[in-house]
Amino acid sequence: MATTTIKINGMTCDHCVKRVTKEISTIPGVSTVAVDLAAGTATFDSENDIPRDALAAAIDEAGFTLA
């Protein structure tokens, strides 16, 4: 199990947190997701390394960008 933290640009509210959490959770292999609005980060556990392009696509779908 790998734990990864990513920086996300543009989150400003609890709705943003919910969108990001939802989209990261759809990535195959991802289990626990915790988004920190104040820090602008998301931390998640996964069975193996998640490709950056998969993360970028999920964050883009939520309406944000990877830092």
PQR file of N, CA, C, O and H, with PARSE charges and radii, in Angstrom:
ATOM      1  N   MET A   1       0.854  -1.174   0.000 -0.4000 1.5000
ATOM      2  CA  MET A   1       0.000   0.000   0.000 -0.0000 2.0000
ATOM      3  C   MET A   1       0.899   1.236   0.000  0.5500 1.7000
ATOM      4  O   MET A   1       1.851   1.328   0.775 -0.5500 1.4000
ATOM      5  N   ALA A   2       0.581   2.180  -0.880 -0.4000 1.5000
ATOM      6  CA  ALA A   2       1.335   3.426  -0.982 -0.0000 2.0000
ATOM      7  C   ALA A   2       0.457   4.591  -0.544  0.5500 1.7000
ATOM      8  O   ALA A   2      -0.732   4.635  -0.860 -0.5500 1.4000
ATOM      9  H   ALA A   2      -0.192   2.105  -1.510  0.4000 1.0000
ATOM     10  N   THR A   3       1.047   5.535   0.183 -0.4000 1.5000
ATOM     11  CA  THR A   3       0.352   6.760   0.563 -0.0000 2.0000
ATOM     12  C   THR A   3       0.979   7.903  -0.219  0.5500 1.7000
ATOM     13  O   THR A   3       2.197   8.079  -0.222 -0.5500 1.4000
ATOM     14  H   THR A   3       2.013   5.500   0.439  0.4000 1.0000
ATOM     15  N   THR A   4       0.125   8.677  -0.883 -0.4000 1.5000
ATOM     16  CA  THR A   4       0.581   9.762  -1.745 -0.0000 2.0000
ATOM     17  C   THR A   4      -0.114  11.057  -1.358  0.5500 1.7000
ATOM     18  O   THR A   4      -1.309  11.060  -1.062 -0.5500 1.4000
ATOM     19  H   THR A   4      -0.865   8.533  -0.880  0.4000 1.0000
ATOM     20  N   THR A   5       0.629  12.155  -1.360 -0.4000 1.5000
ATOM     21  CA  THR A   5       0.052  13.480  -1.145 -0.0000 2.0000
ATOM     22  C   THR A   5       0.344  14.323  -2.373  0.5500 1.7000
ATOM     23  O   THR A   5       1.478  14.389  -2.847 -0.5500 1.4000
ATOM     24  H   THR A   5       1.600  12.152  -1.601  0.4000 1.0000
ATOM     25  N   ILE A   6      -0.713  14.975  -2.884 -0.4000 1.5000
ATOM     26  CA  ILE A   6      -0.564  15.839  -4.049 -0.0000 2.0000
ATOM     27  C   ILE A   6      -1.056  17.244  -3.710  0.5500 1.7000
ATOM     28  O   ILE A   6      -1.927  17.413  -2.856 -0.5500 1.4000
ATOM     29  H   ILE A   6      -1.634  14.922  -2.499  0.4000 1.0000
ATOM     30  N   LYS A   7      -0.506  18.226  -4.366 -0.4000 1.5000
ATOM     31  CA  LYS A   7      -0.910  19.627  -4.201 -0.0000 2.0000
ATOM     32  C   LYS A   7      -1.883  19.960  -5.325  0.5500 1.7000
ATOM     33  O   LYS A   7      -1.654  19.614  -6.484 -0.5500 1.4000
ATOM     34  H   LYS A   7       0.201  18.089  -5.059  0.4000 1.0000
ATOM     35  N   ILE A   8      -2.984  20.645  -4.963 -0.4000 1.5000
ATOM     36  CA  ILE A   8      -4.038  20.970  -5.917 -0.0000 2.0000
ATOM     37  C   ILE A   8      -4.266  22.477  -5.916  0.5500 1.7000
ATOM     38  O   ILE A   8      -4.382  23.097  -4.859 -0.5500 1.4000
ATOM     39  H   ILE A   8      -3.170  20.927  -4.021  0.4000 1.0000
ATOM     40  N   ASN A   9      -4.330  23.055  -7.107 -0.4000 1.5000
ATOM     41  CA  ASN A   9      -4.581  24.490  -7.255 -0.0000 2.0000
ATOM     42  C   ASN A   9      -6.071  24.770  -7.399  0.5500 1.7000
ATOM     43  O   ASN A   9      -6.775  24.052  -8.109 -0.5500 1.4000
ATOM     44  H   ASN A   9      -4.236  22.551  -7.965  0.4000 1.0000
ATOM     45  N   GLY A  10      -6.555  25.818  -6.724 -0.4000 1.5000
ATOM     46  CA  GLY A  10      -7.885  26.334  -6.981 -0.0000 2.0000
ATOM     47  C   GLY A  10      -8.992  25.966  -6.021  0.5500 1.7000
ATOM     48  O   GLY A  10     -10.108  26.460  -6.176 -0.5500 1.4000
ATOM     49  H   GLY A  10      -5.983  26.401  -6.147  0.4000 1.0000
ATOM     50  N   MET A  11      -8.738  25.121  -5.035 -0.4000 1.5000
ATOM     51  CA  MET A  11      -9.806  24.759  -4.100 -0.0000 2.0000
ATOM     52  C   MET A  11     -10.070  25.918  -3.144  0.5500 1.7000
ATOM     53  O   MET A  11      -9.141  26.500  -2.584 -0.5500 1.4000
ATOM     54  H   MET A  11      -7.831  24.720  -4.909  0.4000 1.0000
ATOM     55  N   THR A  12     -11.372  26.252  -2.962 -0.4000 1.5000
ATOM     56  CA  THR A  12     -11.717  27.388  -2.107 -0.0000 2.0000
ATOM     57  C   THR A  12     -12.812  27.095  -1.089  0.5500 1.7000
ATOM     58  O   THR A  12     -13.073  27.926  -0.220 -0.5500 1.4000
ATOM     59  H   THR A  12     -12.127  25.779  -3.417  0.4000 1.0000
ATOM     60  N   CYS A  13     -13.463  25.924  -1.176 -0.4000 1.5000
ATOM     61  CA  CYS A  13     -14.612  25.685  -0.296 -0.0000 2.0000
ATOM     62  C   CYS A  13     -14.815  24.188  -0.048  0.5500 1.7000
ATOM     63  O   CYS A  13     -14.130  23.349  -0.633 -0.5500 1.4000
ATOM     64  H   CYS A  13     -13.250  25.249  -1.882  0.4000 1.0000
ATOM     65  N   ASP A  14     -15.763  23.876   0.824 -0.4000 1.5000
ATOM     66  CA  ASP A  14     -16.062  22.475   1.136 -0.0000 2.0000
ATOM     67  C   ASP A  14     -16.592  21.720  -0.079  0.5500 1.7000
ATOM     68  O   ASP A  14     -16.354  20.520  -0.217 -0.5500 1.4000
ATOM     69  H   ASP A  14     -16.319  24.557   1.299  0.4000 1.0000
ATOM     70  N   HIS A  15     -17.308  22.415  -0.955 -0.4000 1.5000
ATOM     71  CA  HIS A  15     -17.793  21.767  -2.181 -0.0000 2.0000
ATOM     72  C   HIS A  15     -16.605  21.307  -3.031  0.5500 1.7000
ATOM     73  O   HIS A  15     -16.643  20.227  -3.622 -0.5500 1.4000
ATOM     74  H   HIS A  15     -17.502  23.389  -0.843  0.4000 1.0000
ATOM     75  N   CYS A  16     -15.562  22.118  -3.090 -0.4000 1.5000
ATOM     76  CA  CYS A  16     -14.342  21.754  -3.814 -0.0000 2.0000
ATOM     77  C   CYS A  16     -13.750  20.468  -3.240  0.5500 1.7000
ATOM     78  O   CYS A  16     -13.349  19.571  -3.982 -0.5500 1.4000
ATOM     79  H   CYS A  16     -15.531  22.995  -2.611  0.4000 1.0000
ATOM     80  N   VAL A  17     -13.700  20.392  -1.926 -0.4000 1.5000
ATOM     81  CA  VAL A  17     -13.164  19.212  -1.241 -0.0000 2.0000
ATOM     82  C   VAL A  17     -13.962  17.973  -1.631  0.5500 1.7000
ATOM     83  O   VAL A  17     -13.383  16.925  -1.917 -0.5500 1.4000
ATOM     84  H   VAL A  17     -14.025  21.121  -1.323  0.4000 1.0000
ATOM     85  N   LYS A  18     -15.277  18.087  -1.642 -0.4000 1.5000
ATOM     86  CA  LYS A  18     -16.131  16.948  -1.993 -0.0000 2.0000
ATOM     87  C   LYS A  18     -15.911  16.512  -3.429  0.5500 1.7000
ATOM     88  O   LYS A  18     -15.859  15.313  -3.706 -0.5500 1.4000
ATOM     89  H   LYS A  18     -15.747  18.939  -1.409  0.4000 1.0000
ATOM     90  N   ARG A  19     -15.780  17.466  -4.356 -0.4000 1.5000
ATOM     91  CA  ARG A  19     -15.559  17.135  -5.770 -0.0000 2.0000
ATOM     92  C   ARG A  19     -14.227  16.409  -5.955  0.5500 1.7000
ATOM     93  O   ARG A  19     -14.158  15.391  -6.644 -0.5500 1.4000
ATOM     94  H   ARG A  19     -15.823  18.440  -4.130  0.4000 1.0000
ATOM     95  N   VAL A  20     -13.176  16.937  -5.338 -0.4000 1.5000
ATOM     96  CA  VAL A  20     -11.858  16.323  -5.466 -0.0000 2.0000
ATOM     97  C   VAL A  20     -11.863  14.926  -4.847  0.5500 1.7000
ATOM     98  O   VAL A  20     -11.341  13.983  -5.442 -0.5500 1.4000
ATOM     99  H   VAL A  20     -13.232  17.764  -4.778  0.4000 1.0000
ATOM    100  N   THR A  21     -12.442  14.792  -3.672 -0.4000 1.5000
ATOM    101  CA  THR A  21     -12.524  13.486  -3.011 -0.0000 2.0000
ATOM    102  C   THR A  21     -13.246  12.486  -3.901  0.5500 1.7000
ATOM    103  O   THR A  21     -12.787  11.356  -4.068 -0.5500 1.4000
ATOM    104  H   THR A  21     -12.866  15.558  -3.189  0.4000 1.0000
ATOM    105  N   LYS A  22     -14.363  12.892  -4.467 -0.4000 1.5000
ATOM    106  CA  LYS A  22     -15.150  12.010  -5.337 -0.0000 2.0000
ATOM    107  C   LYS A  22     -14.339  11.566  -6.553  0.5500 1.7000
ATOM    108  O   LYS A  22     -14.310  10.379  -6.878 -0.5500 1.4000
ATOM    109  H   LYS A  22     -14.736  13.810  -4.332  0.4000 1.0000
ATOM    110  N   GLU A  23     -13.688  12.500  -7.218 -0.4000 1.5000
ATOM    111  CA  GLU A  23     -12.959  12.168  -8.444 -0.0000 2.0000
ATOM    112  C   GLU A  23     -11.734  11.297  -8.173  0.5500 1.7000
ATOM    113  O   GLU A  23     -11.473  10.359  -8.927 -0.5500 1.4000
ATOM    114  H   GLU A  23     -13.711  13.464  -6.954  0.4000 1.0000
ATOM    115  N   ILE A  24     -10.979  11.585  -7.117 -0.4000 1.5000
ATOM    116  CA  ILE A  24      -9.818  10.744  -6.803 -0.0000 2.0000
ATOM    117  C   ILE A  24     -10.281   9.338  -6.432  0.5500 1.7000
ATOM    118  O   ILE A  24      -9.615   8.357  -6.764 -0.5500 1.4000
ATOM    119  H   ILE A  24     -11.191  12.346  -6.504  0.4000 1.0000
ATOM    120  N   SER A  25     -11.413   9.238  -5.750 -0.4000 1.5000
ATOM    121  CA  SER A  25     -11.939   7.932  -5.337 -0.0000 2.0000
ATOM    122  C   SER A  25     -12.310   7.045  -6.520  0.5500 1.7000
ATOM    123  O   SER A  25     -12.389   5.825  -6.374 -0.5500 1.4000
ATOM    124  H   SER A  25     -11.953  10.035  -5.480  0.4000 1.0000
ATOM    125  N   THR A  26     -12.540   7.646  -7.699 -0.4000 1.5000
ATOM    126  CA  THR A  26     -12.913   6.847  -8.872 -0.0000 2.0000
ATOM    127  C   THR A  26     -11.712   6.191  -9.547  0.5500 1.7000
ATOM    128  O   THR A  26     -11.885   5.328 -10.408 -0.5500 1.4000
ATOM    129  H   THR A  26     -12.476   8.637  -7.817  0.4000 1.0000
ATOM    130  N   ILE A  27     -10.505   6.585  -9.171 -0.4000 1.5000
ATOM    131  CA  ILE A  27      -9.307   5.999  -9.780 -0.0000 2.0000
ATOM    132  C   ILE A  27      -9.141   4.570  -9.264  0.5500 1.7000
ATOM    133  O   ILE A  27      -9.113   4.351  -8.053 -0.5500 1.4000
ATOM    134  H   ILE A  27     -10.364   7.286  -8.472  0.4000 1.0000
ATOM    135  N   PRO A  28      -9.031   3.594 -10.174 -0.5600 1.5000
ATOM    136  CA  PRO A  28      -8.859   2.204  -9.737  0.2800 2.0000
ATOM    137  C   PRO A  28      -7.638   2.035  -8.834  0.5500 1.7000
ATOM    138  O   PRO A  28      -6.553   2.532  -9.137 -0.5500 1.4000
ATOM    139  N   GLY A  29      -7.831   1.328  -7.723 -0.4000 1.5000
ATOM    140  CA  GLY A  29      -6.749   1.054  -6.790 -0.0000 2.0000
ATOM    141  C   GLY A  29      -6.667   2.023  -5.626  0.5500 1.7000
ATOM    142  O   GLY A  29      -5.961   1.761  -4.652 -0.5500 1.4000
ATOM    143  H   GLY A  29      -8.712   0.924  -7.477  0.4000 1.0000
ATOM    144  N   VAL A  30      -7.387   3.151  -5.713 -0.4000 1.5000
ATOM    145  CA  VAL A  30      -7.363   4.144  -4.631 -0.0000 2.0000
ATOM    146  C   VAL A  30      -8.359   3.736  -3.561  0.5500 1.7000
ATOM    147  O   VAL A  30      -9.492   3.365  -3.867 -0.5500 1.4000
ATOM    148  H   VAL A  30      -7.961   3.364  -6.504  0.4000 1.0000
ATOM    149  N   SER A  31      -7.932   3.805  -2.293 -0.4000 1.5000
ATOM    150  CA  SER A  31      -8.848   3.477  -1.203 -0.0000 2.0000
ATOM    151  C   SER A  31      -9.193   4.733  -0.412  0.5500 1.7000
ATOM    152  O   SER A  31     -10.176   5.397  -0.739 -0.5500 1.4000
ATOM    153  H   SER A  31      -7.012   4.106  -2.044  0.4000 1.0000
ATOM    154  N   THR A  32      -8.445   5.075   0.586 -0.4000 1.5000
ATOM    155  CA  THR A  32      -8.758   6.197   1.460 -0.0000 2.0000
ATOM    156  C   THR A  32      -8.317   7.516   0.829  0.5500 1.7000
ATOM    157  O   THR A  32      -7.200   7.619   0.322 -0.5500 1.4000
ATOM    158  H   THR A  32      -7.646   4.536   0.852  0.4000 1.0000
ATOM    159  N   VAL A  33      -9.198   8.532   0.859 -0.4000 1.5000
ATOM    160  CA  VAL A  33      -8.864   9.862   0.336 -0.0000 2.0000
ATOM    161  C   VAL A  33      -9.166  10.892   1.417  0.5500 1.7000
ATOM    162  O   VAL A  33     -10.253  10.894   1.995 -0.5500 1.4000
ATOM    163  H   VAL A  33     -10.105   8.449   1.271  0.4000 1.0000
ATOM    164  N   ALA A  34      -8.197  11.772   1.689 -0.4000 1.5000
ATOM    165  CA  ALA A  34      -8.394  12.874   2.633 -0.0000 2.0000
ATOM    166  C   ALA A  34      -7.912  14.152   1.963  0.5500 1.7000
ATOM    167  O   ALA A  34      -6.753  14.248   1.559 -0.5500 1.4000
ATOM    168  H   ALA A  34      -7.314  11.771   1.220  0.4000 1.0000
ATOM    169  N   VAL A  35      -8.809  15.139   1.845 -0.4000 1.5000
ATOM    170  CA  VAL A  35      -8.468  16.409   1.213 -0.0000 2.0000
ATOM    171  C   VAL A  35      -8.391  17.484   2.289  0.5500 1.7000
ATOM    172  O   VAL A  35      -9.295  17.613   3.115 -0.5500 1.4000
ATOM    173  H   VAL A  35      -9.750  15.060   2.173  0.4000 1.0000
ATOM    174  N   ASP A  36      -7.309  18.252   2.274 -0.4000 1.5000
ATOM    175  CA  ASP A  36      -7.087  19.333   3.237 -0.0000 2.0000
ATOM    176  C   ASP A  36      -7.228  20.661   2.502  0.5500 1.7000
ATOM    177  O   ASP A  36      -6.334  21.068   1.760 -0.5500 1.4000
ATOM    178  H   ASP A  36      -6.575  18.148   1.603  0.4000 1.0000
ATOM    179  N   LEU A  37      -8.349  21.328   2.710 -0.4000 1.5000
ATOM    180  CA  LEU A  37      -8.627  22.590   2.027 -0.0000 2.0000
ATOM    181  C   LEU A  37      -7.593  23.655   2.366  0.5500 1.7000
ATOM    182  O   LEU A  37      -7.094  24.338   1.471 -0.5500 1.4000
ATOM    183  H   LEU A  37      -9.076  20.998   3.312  0.4000 1.0000
ATOM    184  N   ALA A  38      -7.266  23.806   3.639 -0.4000 1.5000
ATOM    185  CA  ALA A  38      -6.326  24.843   4.074 -0.0000 2.0000
ATOM    186  C   ALA A  38      -4.945  24.662   3.448  0.5500 1.7000
ATOM    187  O   ALA A  38      -4.300  25.638   3.063 -0.5500 1.4000
ATOM    188  H   ALA A  38      -7.671  23.252   4.366  0.4000 1.0000
ATOM    189  N   ALA A  39      -4.498  23.426   3.347 -0.4000 1.5000
ATOM    190  CA  ALA A  39      -3.182  23.141   2.778 -0.0000 2.0000
ATOM    191  C   ALA A  39      -3.222  23.027   1.258  0.5500 1.7000
ATOM    192  O   ALA A  39      -2.186  23.122   0.600 -0.5500 1.4000
ATOM    193  H   ALA A  39      -5.021  22.633   3.659  0.4000 1.0000
ATOM    194  N   GLY A  40      -4.418  22.823   0.698 -0.4000 1.5000
ATOM    195  CA  GLY A  40      -4.547  22.635  -0.742 -0.0000 2.0000
ATOM    196  C   GLY A  40      -3.968  21.316  -1.203  0.5500 1.7000
ATOM    197  O   GLY A  40      -3.363  21.229  -2.271 -0.5500 1.4000
ATOM    198  H   GLY A  40      -5.259  22.745   1.233  0.4000 1.0000
ATOM    199  N   THR A  41      -4.160  20.275  -0.378 -0.4000 1.5000
ATOM    200  CA  THR A  41      -3.599  18.967  -0.704 -0.0000 2.0000
ATOM    201  C   THR A  41      -4.646  17.867  -0.627  0.5500 1.7000
ATOM    202  O   THR A  41      -5.706  18.020  -0.020 -0.5500 1.4000
ATOM    203  H   THR A  41      -4.652  20.346   0.489  0.4000 1.0000
ATOM    204  N   ALA A  42      -4.313  16.763  -1.260 -0.4000 1.5000
ATOM    205  CA  ALA A  42      -5.096  15.540  -1.128 -0.0000 2.0000
ATOM    206  C   ALA A  42      -4.116  14.417  -0.831  0.5500 1.7000
ATOM    207  O   ALA A  42      -3.076  14.303  -1.480 -0.5500 1.4000
ATOM    208  H   ALA A  42      -3.452  16.638  -1.753  0.4000 1.0000
ATOM    209  N   THR A  43      -4.447  13.599   0.141 -0.4000 1.5000
ATOM    210  CA  THR A  43      -3.639  12.442   0.506 -0.0000 2.0000
ATOM    211  C   THR A  43      -4.505  11.212   0.332  0.5500 1.7000
ATOM    212  O   THR A  43      -5.657  11.185   0.765 -0.5500 1.4000
ATOM    213  H   THR A  43      -5.291  13.692   0.668  0.4000 1.0000
ATOM    214  N   PHE A  44      -3.944  10.194  -0.305 -0.4000 1.5000
ATOM    215  CA  PHE A  44      -4.726   8.986  -0.545 -0.0000 2.0000
ATOM    216  C   PHE A  44      -3.848   7.752  -0.473  0.5500 1.7000
ATOM    217  O   PHE A  44      -2.639   7.812  -0.695 -0.5500 1.4000
ATOM    218  H   PHE A  44      -3.008  10.217  -0.656  0.4000 1.0000
ATOM    219  N   ASP A  45      -4.480   6.640  -0.160 -0.4000 1.5000
ATOM    220  CA  ASP A  45      -3.816   5.341  -0.154 -0.0000 2.0000
ATOM    221  C   ASP A  45      -4.189   4.625  -1.441  0.5500 1.7000
ATOM    222  O   ASP A  45      -5.313   4.743  -1.928 -0.5500 1.4000
ATOM    223  H   ASP A  45      -5.462   6.592   0.020  0.4000 1.0000
ATOM    224  N   SER A  46      -3.236   3.884  -1.985 -0.4000 1.5000
ATOM    225  CA  SER A  46      -3.502   3.119  -3.199 -0.0000 2.0000
ATOM    226  C   SER A  46      -2.734   1.806  -3.159  0.5500 1.7000
ATOM    227  O   SER A  46      -1.731   1.666  -2.460 -0.5500 1.4000
ATOM    228  H   SER A  46      -2.322   3.788  -1.589  0.4000 1.0000
ATOM    229  N   GLU A  47      -3.235   0.852  -3.928 -0.4000 1.5000
ATOM    230  CA  GLU A  47      -2.606  -0.468  -3.979 -0.0000 2.0000
ATOM    231  C   GLU A  47      -1.224  -0.392  -4.618  0.5500 1.7000
ATOM    232  O   GLU A  47      -0.328  -1.159  -4.265 -0.5500 1.4000
ATOM    233  H   GLU A  47      -4.050   0.965  -4.496  0.4000 1.0000
ATOM    234  N   ASN A  48      -1.053   0.536  -5.558 -0.4000 1.5000
ATOM    235  CA  ASN A  48       0.235   0.736  -6.217 -0.0000 2.0000
ATOM    236  C   ASN A  48       0.326   2.192  -6.661  0.5500 1.7000
ATOM    237  O   ASN A  48      -0.605   2.968  -6.443 -0.5500 1.4000
ATOM    238  H   ASN A  48      -1.781   1.159  -5.845  0.4000 1.0000
ATOM    239  N   ASP A  49       1.434   2.562  -7.277 -0.4000 1.5000
ATOM    240  CA  ASP A  49       1.603   3.946  -7.715 -0.0000 2.0000
ATOM    241  C   ASP A  49       0.569   4.298  -8.777  0.5500 1.7000
ATOM    242  O   ASP A  49       0.319   3.519  -9.696 -0.5500 1.4000
ATOM    243  H   ASP A  49       2.190   1.932  -7.454  0.4000 1.0000
ATOM    244  N   ILE A  50      -0.025   5.471  -8.641 -0.4000 1.5000
ATOM    245  CA  ILE A  50      -1.009   5.959  -9.598 -0.0000 2.0000
ATOM    246  C   ILE A  50      -0.278   6.888 -10.572  0.5500 1.7000
ATOM    247  O   ILE A  50       0.404   7.818 -10.143 -0.5500 1.4000
ATOM    248  H   ILE A  50       0.179   6.103  -7.894  0.4000 1.0000
ATOM    249  N   PRO A  51      -0.417   6.643 -11.878 -0.5600 1.5000
ATOM    250  CA  PRO A  51       0.255   7.515 -12.850  0.2800 2.0000
ATOM    251  C   PRO A  51      -0.198   8.974 -12.719  0.5500 1.7000
ATOM    252  O   PRO A  51      -1.371   9.244 -12.460 -0.5500 1.4000
ATOM    253  N   ARG A  52       0.734   9.901 -12.898 -0.4000 1.5000
ATOM    254  CA  ARG A  52       0.425  11.325 -12.772 -0.0000 2.0000
ATOM    255  C   ARG A  52      -0.679  11.750 -13.737  0.5500 1.7000
ATOM    256  O   ARG A  52      -1.505  12.595 -13.391 -0.5500 1.4000
ATOM    257  H   ARG A  52       1.687   9.681 -13.108  0.4000 1.0000
ATOM    258  N   ASP A  53      -0.705  11.175 -14.948 -0.4000 1.5000
ATOM    259  CA  ASP A  53      -1.746  11.571 -15.902 -0.0000 2.0000
ATOM    260  C   ASP A  53      -3.132  11.152 -15.429  0.5500 1.7000
ATOM    261  O   ASP A  53      -4.110  11.844 -15.713 -0.5500 1.4000
ATOM    262  H   ASP A  53      -0.034  10.489 -15.229  0.4000 1.0000
ATOM    263  N   ALA A  54      -3.239  10.036 -14.714 -0.4000 1.5000
ATOM    264  CA  ALA A  54      -4.531   9.611 -14.156 -0.0000 2.0000
ATOM    265  C   ALA A  54      -4.965  10.571 -13.052  0.5500 1.7000
ATOM    266  O   ALA A  54      -6.142  10.919 -12.951 -0.5500 1.4000
ATOM    267  H   ALA A  54      -2.445   9.474 -14.483  0.4000 1.0000
ATOM    268  N   LEU A  55      -4.013  10.995 -12.230 -0.4000 1.5000
ATOM    269  CA  LEU A  55      -4.319  11.974 -11.179 -0.0000 2.0000
ATOM    270  C   LEU A  55      -4.731  13.309 -11.790  0.5500 1.7000
ATOM    271  O   LEU A  55      -5.711  13.920 -11.365 -0.5500 1.4000
ATOM    272  H   LEU A  55      -3.057  10.713 -12.312  0.4000 1.0000
ATOM    273  N   ALA A  56      -3.978  13.754 -12.789 -0.4000 1.5000
ATOM    274  CA  ALA A  56      -4.285  15.030 -13.437 -0.0000 2.0000
ATOM    275  C   ALA A  56      -5.668  14.999 -14.073  0.5500 1.7000
ATOM    276  O   ALA A  56      -6.406  15.982 -14.003 -0.5500 1.4000
ATOM    277  H   ALA A  56      -3.182  13.257 -13.135  0.4000 1.0000
ATOM    278  N   ALA A  57      -6.026  13.875 -14.694 -0.4000 1.5000
ATOM    279  CA  ALA A  57      -7.345  13.751 -15.324 -0.0000 2.0000
ATOM    280  C   ALA A  57      -8.459  13.817 -14.284  0.5500 1.7000
ATOM    281  O   ALA A  57      -9.479  14.467 -14.512 -0.5500 1.4000
ATOM    282  H   ALA A  57      -5.427  13.076 -14.751  0.4000 1.0000
ATOM    283  N   ALA A  58      -8.276  13.155 -13.154 -0.4000 1.5000
ATOM    284  CA  ALA A  58      -9.291  13.166 -12.096 -0.0000 2.0000
ATOM    285  C   ALA A  58      -9.439  14.565 -11.500  0.5500 1.7000
ATOM    286  O   ALA A  58     -10.555  15.028 -11.264 -0.5500 1.4000
ATOM    287  H   ALA A  58      -7.447  12.627 -12.969  0.4000 1.0000
ATOM    288  N   ILE A  59      -8.319  15.230 -11.260 -0.4000 1.5000
ATOM    289  CA  ILE A  59      -8.357  16.579 -10.697 -0.0000 2.0000
ATOM    290  C   ILE A  59      -8.976  17.549 -11.701  0.5500 1.7000
ATOM    291  O   ILE A  59      -9.738  18.439 -11.322 -0.5500 1.4000
ATOM    292  H   ILE A  59      -7.413  14.854 -11.452  0.4000 1.0000
ATOM    293  N   ASP A  60      -8.650  17.376 -12.978 -0.4000 1.5000
ATOM    294  CA  ASP A  60      -9.238  18.208 -14.031 -0.0000 2.0000
ATOM    295  C   ASP A  60     -10.752  18.007 -14.099  0.5500 1.7000
ATOM    296  O   ASP A  60     -11.503  18.968 -14.267 -0.5500 1.4000
ATOM    297  H   ASP A  60      -8.031  16.653 -13.286  0.4000 1.0000
ATOM    298  N   GLU A  61     -11.189  16.769 -13.970 -0.4000 1.5000
ATOM    299  CA  GLU A  61     -12.625  16.460 -13.987 -0.0000 2.0000
ATOM    300  C   GLU A  61     -13.344  17.162 -12.832  0.5500 1.7000
ATOM    301  O   GLU A  61     -14.510  17.540 -12.954 -0.5500 1.4000
ATOM    302  H   GLU A  61     -10.578  15.989 -13.834  0.4000 1.0000
ATOM    303  N   ALA A  62     -12.646  17.330 -11.726 -0.4000 1.5000
ATOM    304  CA  ALA A  62     -13.221  18.032 -10.572 -0.0000 2.0000
ATOM    305  C   ALA A  62     -13.191  19.550 -10.762  0.5500 1.7000
ATOM    306  O   ALA A  62     -13.825  20.283 -10.004 -0.5500 1.4000
ATOM    307  H   ALA A  62     -11.699  17.023 -11.627  0.4000 1.0000
ATOM    308  N   GLY A  63     -12.451  20.022 -11.779 -0.4000 1.5000
ATOM    309  CA  GLY A  63     -12.403  21.451 -12.066 -0.0000 2.0000
ATOM    310  C   GLY A  63     -11.173  22.169 -11.548  0.5500 1.7000
ATOM    311  O   GLY A  63     -11.169  23.393 -11.423 -0.5500 1.4000
ATOM    312  H   GLY A  63     -11.936  19.426 -12.395  0.4000 1.0000
ATOM    313  N   PHE A  64     -10.118  21.402 -11.244 -0.4000 1.5000
ATOM    314  CA  PHE A  64      -8.912  21.982 -10.662 -0.0000 2.0000
ATOM    315  C   PHE A  64      -7.684  21.478 -11.405  0.5500 1.7000
ATOM    316  O   PHE A  64      -7.808  20.711 -12.359 -0.5500 1.4000
ATOM    317  H   PHE A  64     -10.121  20.408 -11.346  0.4000 1.0000
ATOM    318  N   THR A  65      -6.499  21.903 -10.976 -0.4000 1.5000
ATOM    319  CA  THR A  65      -5.260  21.449 -11.591 -0.0000 2.0000
ATOM    320  C   THR A  65      -4.278  20.992 -10.521  0.5500 1.7000
ATOM    321  O   THR A  65      -4.315  21.454  -9.381 -0.5500 1.4000
ATOM    322  H   THR A  65      -6.398  22.527 -10.200  0.4000 1.0000
ATOM    323  N   LEU A  66      -3.403  20.075 -10.911 -0.4000 1.5000
ATOM    324  CA  LEU A  66      -2.309  19.674 -10.023 -0.0000 2.0000
ATOM    325  C   LEU A  66      -1.298  20.806  -9.973  0.5500 1.7000
ATOM    326  O   LEU A  66      -1.055  21.483 -10.972 -0.5500 1.4000
ATOM    327  H   LEU A  66      -3.373  19.699 -11.837  0.4000 1.0000
ATOM    328  N   ALA A  67      -0.719  21.002  -8.811 -0.4000 1.5000
ATOM    329  CA  ALA A  67       0.298  22.053  -8.666 -0.0000 2.0000
ATOM    330  C   ALA A  67       1.630  21.546  -9.175  0.5500 1.7000
ATOM    331  O   ALA A  67       2.621  22.275  -9.143 -0.5500 1.4000
ATOM    332  H   ALA A  67      -0.916  20.453  -7.999  0.4000 1.0000
TER
END
